Amino acid sequence: MSVAERGSYGPYGGQYVPETLMPALEELERGWTAIRDDPSFKAELGELQETYVGRPTPLYPTERIGDTKSVYLKREDLCHTGAHKINNALGQALLARRLQKRRIVAETGAGQHGVAAATVCARFGMECVVYMGAEDMERQRPNVERMGLLGAEVRPVEFGTRTLKEATSEAIRDWITNVETTHYLIGSCVGPHPYPELVRELQAVIGREAREQILAAEGRLPDAVVACVGGGSNAIGIFAGFLADEGVRLVGVEAAGAASLGTGRPGVLHGARSSILSDDDGQIADAHSISAGLDYPGVGPEHAFLRDTGRAEYLPATDEEALAALHLLAEQEGIIAALEPAHALARALELDAELIVVCLSGRGDKDLAVVLAHDR
Ligand SMILES: *Cc1c(COP(=O)(O)O)cnc(C)c1O
């Protein structure tokens, strides 16, 4: 393993990967640097964000749930495929095409990122291989079927806990073997540099829109911006719009059983140094959450840095609190949210703040079975 001090966020980030991957990371960084400010790339991405994804997404002022607070929801649940993940998948597919990679590998836990990856691969005529833990494939049947319909090949991963952590390791192994032809489409702001930065920039559209929209609606900035944190991509995307506004509190909400920032320690996982759930011997610990999208023992390195510097704060929410918030939003606003952003909403409603923007990262169709089973 080689360590480089590239792409660091204080003591976090970097490139903890086998030597054979360094050329691919360098190629990716060069490609990204070359196109990120290229007007033709921006125009192509902007056009597809509008006509394919459905951007800009609305900023909805809730009517009944806030009590004395004003709570606005940034409606990423209205994106094509039902969550913010398509923002990242679309941008990376465009980048892969410019790097002349015709094959995409991805990992997926709940299947949401796998569906987003399969979707953009269909759109661009790329081959798509998605690694998924066998346990997750059983739990997330509809998403496995969606990926099949979209023309992707889903490869079951049978070792370890048979979930996301092992699926990620398998995707990295495939990438190492096929690095000439293949782009690894990471689903969150994790992994070796330049991925955390790349994914942040592709999700920053959420924060740019939200800042403009709240200023237009209220004539002032919010007191707090709240988002759920799995790997951290929807949170870093919305935070990016408000990082420079020191008066705006940035609040990330983790699943209490997967609080990599709240109870984790420094360590290396999947190519980067960050804050990680681990036991006394430094072994990666298993995360537990009712919400598959938050059920990951790591988190993006920039969040660990924002926690240490105090610019952002990170709070836990339990399964029960998320379920209660999901029911409240469904019954009082007519919106069925995914379980992930329900964690953010649960904490947001208790914050000592008047004007709050919550990132509603995805819709709840995928979680119906889990919610109903729990209510029974
Ligand atoms: C995957 C997912 C998340 C967690 O991922 P982040 O990278 O932390 O944003 C959150 N919400 C929804 C709806 C998801 O599908």
The ligand as a Tripos MOL2 file, in Angstrom:
@<TRIPOS>MOLECULE
LIG
   15    15     1     0     0
SMALL
NO_CHARGES

@<TRIPOS>ATOM
      1 C1        -27.6370    6.4670   -0.3320 C.3       1 LIG1
      2 C2        -28.5450    7.4070    0.3240 C.ar      1 LIG1
      3 C3        -28.1240    8.2120    1.4120 C.ar      1 LIG1
      4 C4        -26.7730    8.0970    2.0190 C.3       1 LIG1
      5 O1        -25.7200    8.4870    1.1870 O.3       1 LIG1
      6 P1        -24.9230    9.8290    1.3890 P.3       1 LIG1
      7 O2        -23.7110    9.6400    0.5650 O.co2     1 LIG1
      8 O3        -24.6150    9.9730    2.8470 O.co2     1 LIG1
      9 O4        -25.7670   10.9420    0.9150 O.co2     1 LIG1
     10 C5        -29.0170    9.1130    1.9280 C.ar      1 LIG1
     11 N1        -30.2760    9.2140    1.4540 N.ar      1 LIG1
     12 C6        -30.7260    8.4680    0.4340 C.ar      1 LIG1
     13 C7        -32.1200    8.6560   -0.0440 C.3       1 LIG1
     14 C8        -29.8840    7.5360   -0.1690 C.ar      1 LIG1
     15 O5        -30.3360    6.7880   -1.1790 O.3       1 LIG1
@<TRIPOS>BOND
     1     1     2 1
     2     2     3 ar
     3     2    14 ar
     4     3     4 1
     5     3    10 ar
     6     4     5 1
     7     5     6 1
     8     6     7 2
     9     6     8 1
    10     6     9 1
    11    10    11 ar
    12    11    12 ar
    13    12    13 1
    14    12    14 ar
    15    14    15 1
@<TRIPOS>SUBSTRUCTURE
     1 LIG1         1 GROUP 0 **** ****
